[in-house]
Amino acid sequence: MKKVGGISRRAVIVGGGMGLGIGWLAQGGAREAPAQPRSASTGEIWSGEYWAKKGAVSLSMYRKRLGQPKAGAPALPVLVLVHGSSISSRPSFDLTVPGRGEYSLMNVFASYGYDVWTLDHEGYGRSTRTENNSDIASGVEDLKVATEVIARETGQPRFHFYGGSSGALRAGAFAVARPERVDRLILEAFTWTGKGSPTLTKRAEALEYFRTHHRRPRGRDMIRSIFTRDKPGTSDPAVAEALTSPYVPTVLSNFV
């Protein structure tokens, strides 16, 4: 397995690739983070669930770090992971692929000493399902209320952000709206205008459907197609099968 900055590429590439920026962050690009993963003897990875309120919408939040937070303990650097339009937060960033090693980006960065957070945007995962479009502007509002919860729980005023695909657009737009909350920002696989994107070109063929529906089906075949539609053979099929498990909440998503 090829290494990126001394750690397994599998450890930092979840599903379709997290990019060199994540590898840089893992190796101490954040000045507060340790340079090497901590061993299991220094503490088990602890997880917690939280909720943020955006009006009547409840947003599910998830957190992982080494050891349970304790009053008076030094704060850890915070990393916020922002999911894209096809799959909700925990399948994106805390996936288990049996027999394939570590695919949880949350576990990897928790082991590096980060306090790692993610959230399901409106209409995704465990968050409130609405008839609204979960577009980029809505995602910015989600991040505004979620980061208030993170600031309260961690005592940190600024966080590192990683966003993939449309999650990169959400994270980037949030950084413009709330620059005081952002330390380092990593944007990966975003299409920006979408010009020349094979996936968006294909999606445009269903424009009339998109104009009249706020959701698109995310069945198992569609999730599998994410791994084969552009460059077949470049992804591990076991990842697609893990994502299509009946225990993974990815059946529906809102449009962006």
C-alpha positions as CSV (number, residue, x, y, z in Angstrom):
1,M,0.0,0.0,0.0
2,K,1.5,3.3,-1.1
3,K,2.2,5.8,1.8
4,V,1.4,9.5,1.9
5,G,3.7,11.4,4.3
6,G,4.3,8.2,6.3
7,I,0.7,7.0,6.7
8,S,-1.3,4.6,4.6
9,R,-3.1,6.1,1.6
10,R,-6.1,4.0,2.7
11,A,-6.1,5.9,6.0
12,V,-6.7,9.2,4.3
13,I,-8.5,8.3,1.1
14,V,-12.1,7.4,2.0
15,G,-14.3,6.3,-0.9
16,G,-12.9,8.4,-3.7
17,G,-9.9,10.4,-2.4
18,M,-9.3,13.1,0.1
19,G,-6.3,14.7,-1.6
20,L,-2.9,15.9,-0.5
21,G,-4.2,18.6,1.7
22,I,-5.6,16.0,4.2
23,G,-2.2,14.2,4.2
24,W,-0.5,17.6,4.9
25,L,-2.9,18.2,7.8
26,A,-2.3,14.7,9.2
27,Q,1.4,15.3,9.3
28,G,1.3,18.3,11.4
29,G,0.2,21.0,9.0
30,A,-1.9,22.3,11.9
31,R,0.5,23.7,14.3
32,E,-1.3,22.4,17.3
33,A,-1.5,18.7,16.1
34,P,1.0,16.0,17.1
35,A,3.2,14.8,14.2
36,Q,2.6,11.1,14.7
37,P,-0.5,9.1,15.6
38,R,-0.9,8.3,19.3
39,S,-0.8,4.6,20.3
40,A,-3.8,2.9,21.7
41,S,-2.2,3.0,25.1
42,T,-2.7,6.7,25.3
43,G,-6.5,6.4,25.3
44,E,-9.4,4.9,23.4
45,I,-11.3,6.9,20.8
46,W,-14.4,8.3,22.4
47,S,-17.5,9.3,20.4
48,G,-20.5,11.5,21.2
49,E,-23.7,12.6,19.5
50,Y,-25.1,16.2,19.6
51,W,-27.9,18.2,18.0
52,A,-28.0,21.7,16.6
53,K,-31.2,23.6,15.9
54,K,-31.8,25.7,12.8
55,G,-35.3,27.0,13.4
56,A,-37.5,23.9,13.3
57,V,-34.8,21.8,11.7
58,S,-32.7,19.5,14.0
59,L,-29.2,18.7,12.7
60,S,-27.5,15.6,13.8
61,M,-23.8,16.0,14.9
62,Y,-21.2,13.4,15.6
63,R,-17.8,13.8,17.4
64,K,-14.7,11.6,17.9
65,R,-11.6,12.2,19.9
66,L,-9.1,10.4,22.1
67,G,-10.7,10.1,25.5
68,Q,-13.9,11.7,26.9
69,P,-13.8,15.5,27.3
70,K,-13.0,16.6,30.8
71,A,-13.5,20.0,32.4
72,G,-10.2,21.9,32.7
73,A,-8.3,19.7,30.3
74,P,-6.4,21.4,27.5
75,A,-8.5,21.9,24.3
76,L,-7.6,19.9,21.2
77,P,-7.5,21.3,17.7
78,V,-10.8,20.9,16.0
79,L,-11.4,19.4,12.6
80,V,-14.9,19.7,11.0
81,L,-15.7,17.3,8.1
82,V,-18.4,18.5,5.6
83,H,-20.1,15.9,3.5
84,G,-21.2,16.2,-0.1
85,S,-24.6,15.7,-1.9
86,S,-24.7,12.0,-2.3
87,I,-24.0,10.5,1.1
88,S,-24.5,11.7,4.7
89,S,-21.8,12.4,7.2
90,R,-21.1,9.1,9.0
91,P,-20.9,6.9,6.0
92,S,-18.7,9.5,4.4
93,F,-16.3,9.9,7.3
94,D,-16.7,7.1,9.7
95,L,-17.1,4.1,7.4
96,T,-16.3,0.5,8.4
97,V,-15.2,-1.8,5.5
98,P,-14.9,-5.3,6.9
99,G,-11.5,-6.9,6.1
100,R,-10.1,-3.8,4.4
101,G,-8.3,-1.8,7.2
102,E,-9.2,1.6,8.4
103,Y,-11.6,3.7,6.4
104,S,-12.8,6.0,9.1
105,L,-11.3,9.4,8.5
106,M,-12.7,10.4,12.0
107,N,-10.7,7.6,13.6
108,V,-7.5,8.5,11.8
109,F,-7.6,12.2,12.8
110,A,-8.8,11.4,16.3
111,S,-5.6,9.3,16.7
112,Y,-3.6,12.3,15.6
113,G,-5.0,14.3,18.5
114,Y,-7.8,16.2,16.7
115,D,-11.3,16.7,18.1
116,V,-13.2,15.6,15.0
117,W,-16.7,16.7,14.2
118,T,-19.2,16.1,11.4
119,L,-22.9,16.8,10.8
120,D,-25.8,15.6,8.6
121,H,-27.0,18.6,6.6
122,E,-30.8,19.3,6.4
123,G,-32.5,16.4,4.7
124,Y,-29.6,13.9,5.2
125,G,-28.9,11.0,7.5
126,R,-30.4,11.6,11.0
127,S,-31.2,15.3,10.5
128,T,-34.7,16.5,9.9
129,R,-36.1,15.6,6.5
130,T,-37.8,18.6,4.9
131,E,-39.2,19.6,1.5
132,N,-36.5,22.3,1.1
133,N,-33.5,22.1,-1.2
134,S,-30.4,21.3,0.8
135,D,-28.4,23.7,-1.4
136,I,-25.2,25.5,-0.6
137,A,-26.8,28.4,1.1
138,S,-28.8,26.1,3.3
139,G,-25.5,24.2,4.1
140,V,-23.9,27.5,5.2
141,E,-26.8,28.1,7.6
142,D,-26.3,24.5,8.9
143,L,-22.7,25.1,9.6
144,K,-23.4,28.4,11.3
145,V,-25.5,26.8,14.0
146,A,-23.4,23.6,14.2
147,T,-20.2,25.6,14.8
148,E,-21.8,27.4,17.7
149,V,-22.4,24.0,19.3
150,I,-18.7,23.0,18.6
151,A,-17.4,26.2,20.1
152,R,-19.5,25.7,23.2
153,E,-18.4,22.1,23.7
154,T,-14.7,22.5,22.9
155,G,-13.9,26.0,24.1
156,Q,-12.2,26.6,20.7
157,P,-13.1,29.7,18.7
158,R,-11.6,28.5,15.4
159,F,-11.6,25.2,13.6
160,H,-10.0,23.5,10.6
161,F,-12.5,22.5,7.8
162,Y,-12.4,19.7,5.2
163,G,-15.1,19.7,2.6
164,G,-15.5,17.2,-0.3
165,S,-17.5,17.7,-3.5
166,S,-20.5,20.0,-2.7
167,G,-19.3,19.8,0.9
168,A,-16.3,21.8,-0.3
169,L,-18.7,24.5,-1.7
170,R,-20.5,24.5,1.7
171,A,-17.3,24.8,3.6
172,G,-15.8,27.5,1.3
173,A,-19.0,29.6,1.4
174,F,-19.1,29.2,5.2
175,A,-15.5,30.5,5.4
176,V,-16.6,33.6,3.5
177,A,-19.6,34.1,5.8
178,R,-17.8,33.3,9.1
179,P,-14.0,33.8,8.6
180,E,-13.5,34.3,12.3
181,R,-14.5,30.6,12.8
182,V,-12.0,29.2,10.2
183,D,-8.4,28.3,10.7
184,R,-7.3,26.1,7.8
185,L,-9.5,25.1,5.0
186,I,-9.2,22.1,2.6
187,L,-11.4,21.9,-0.4
188,E,-11.5,18.7,-2.5
189,A,-13.2,17.4,-5.6
190,F,-15.5,20.4,-6.1
191,T,-16.8,21.2,-9.5
192,W,-17.4,25.0,-9.0
193,T,-19.3,25.8,-12.2
194,G,-19.6,22.2,-13.2
195,K,-18.3,22.9,-16.7
196,G,-16.9,19.8,-18.3
197,S,-18.1,17.5,-15.5
198,P,-19.3,14.1,-16.9
199,T,-21.5,13.5,-13.9
200,L,-23.2,16.9,-14.1
201,T,-23.6,16.6,-17.8
202,K,-25.4,13.3,-17.4
203,R,-27.5,14.8,-14.5
204,A,-28.6,17.7,-16.8
205,E,-30.5,15.2,-18.9
206,A,-33.0,14.9,-16.1
207,L,-33.5,18.6,-15.7
208,E,-37.2,18.5,-15.8
209,Y,-37.3,15.9,-13.0
210,F,-35.0,18.1,-10.9
211,R,-37.2,21.1,-11.4
212,T,-40.2,19.4,-9.8
213,H,-38.6,17.2,-7.2
214,H,-36.6,18.2,-4.1
215,R,-35.0,14.8,-3.6
216,R,-33.4,12.2,-5.7
217,P,-33.3,8.5,-5.0
218,R,-30.1,7.1,-3.7
219,G,-30.6,3.3,-4.1
220,R,-27.8,0.7,-3.9
221,D,-27.2,0.7,-7.6
222,M,-26.8,4.4,-7.7
223,I,-24.3,4.4,-4.8
224,R,-22.3,1.6,-6.5
225,S,-22.2,3.8,-9.7
226,I,-20.3,6.5,-7.9
227,F,-17.3,4.2,-7.9
228,T,-17.5,3.2,-11.6
229,R,-19.0,6.1,-13.5
230,D,-15.8,8.1,-14.2
231,K,-12.8,5.7,-14.1
232,P,-13.8,2.1,-13.5
233,G,-11.3,-0.1,-11.7
234,T,-9.8,2.7,-9.6
235,S,-11.8,2.1,-6.4
236,D,-12.2,-0.9,-4.1
237,P,-15.6,-2.5,-4.7
238,A,-15.8,-3.4,-1.0
239,V,-16.2,0.3,-0.2
240,A,-19.3,0.6,-2.4
241,E,-20.7,-2.5,-0.8
242,A,-20.1,-1.1,2.7
243,L,-21.9,2.1,1.7
244,T,-24.9,0.1,0.4
245,S,-25.3,-1.8,3.6
246,P,-28.9,-1.7,4.9
247,Y,-27.4,-0.3,8.1
248,V,-26.0,2.8,6.3
249,P,-28.6,5.6,6.0
250,T,-28.0,6.7,2.4
251,V,-31.3,6.0,0.7
252,L,-32.4,9.5,0.0
253,S,-30.7,12.9,-0.3
254,N,-31.8,16.4,-1.1
255,F,-30.6,18.2,-4.1
256,V,-27.9,20.8,-4.1
